[in-house]
Amino acid sequence: MQIQVINFQLKDLPVEEFQTLCDAIAPQWAAIPGLVSKVWIANEATNTYGGVYTWETREALDNYLQSDLFKAIMTNPNFTNATSSEFDVIEGPTRVTHGLAAVVAGSPSQ
């Protein structure tokens, strides 16, 4: 499993419009092969938004990193200081602490 964290600040895009946009485009992410989940994150106080993505495999994450959808996020003129960080999941202790729903309860990657 892989975790990806994307952060950015909004520029010339009111929060309310951003939230409406998120609601409208969420189904695009739901259909991405290999995406286990995406948590949409916001900190209005620091104007920081983004997502925490859980990927089944490194290959699924790499495919997303090459996609037009990812490129659109990273080059969107309304998103400044966009960053993407990728991490391996340390599955043993993650299971103990009930993380990632105990590493997607019973997934083949156990």
N, C-alpha and C positions, 0 to 999 in steps of 0.2 A: 504494500500500500504506500501511497505517496500523499503528502500534504502540500498544497500550494497556497500561498498567501499573496493576494494582490491588494495594494493600497494606492490611493490617489486622493487628491483634493479637487473639489469642484471649482470651476472657473466659469463665470457668466452663465451659471445654470442654477436656478433656485432649487432648494432642497425638495420642495413639493413637486416640481417638475421631474426631478431625478427619481423620486419615489414612484411617481406614476410611470415613468419609463421602465423602472425595475419590474414593476408589476406586469407590464406589457411584454417584456422580453424574457422573463423567467422561463417560459416554456422552451425557449431555444436551448437553455442549459440543461433542462430536464431530459432533453433528447440526445445529449452528447454521449457517444459510446464510451464506457469505462468510467464515467463520472458517478461516484457513489453518492455524493452530496455536495451542495454548495450552501454555505451559510453567508448571507448577505450582512455585512457589518457597517456600522455608522457610529461616528463620534462627532456630533454637530459642534461641540465646543472647540475641537481642533480642525474642523472641516476635513476630516479624514473618513473615507469610505472605501469599500472594496468587498472582498470575499475570501472565505476560507474554503478551499476545495479539497475534497478527498477523492483520490483516484485509485482505481483497482490496481493498476500497474504503472511502471515507469513509461511503458510504451504508450498507454492511453494519455498520460500527461504530455509526453513528447508530441503526440499527434495534435493535442490541443495547442501546444506552444507554436506549432506550424500553421494553425488554422487562421482563417480570415477573421473569425470572431475574436480570438485573442489579439490579433494585430489591430483590430478596430478599437479595443479597449486601450491598448498601449499608445495609440496615436490619436485618440479622440481629443480634439482641441478644448473640450469642456472638462477634461481630466488632466490636471497638472501633477508633476512629480510622481508619475505612475511607476510602481515597482512590482516585480514578481519575484518571490522567493520560493524555492522548492526544498522539500525535506523528505527524508525516508522516515517511515514510522518504525519505532522500536516496539515490535509487537508484543513481546513477553510482558513487560511491565504495563503496557497499554491495556492488555487484557485484565491484569490485576486491578487496575484503577477504573475499569469499566469504560475506558476510552473507545471512541468510534464504535459505540454499541458493542463492546467486547470484540472489537475488530470484526465487525459485521458478522456477528454470531454464526459461526460455522462456515465461513467462506472458505473456498478451496485453498486460500493462501495461508491457512493456519500452520 
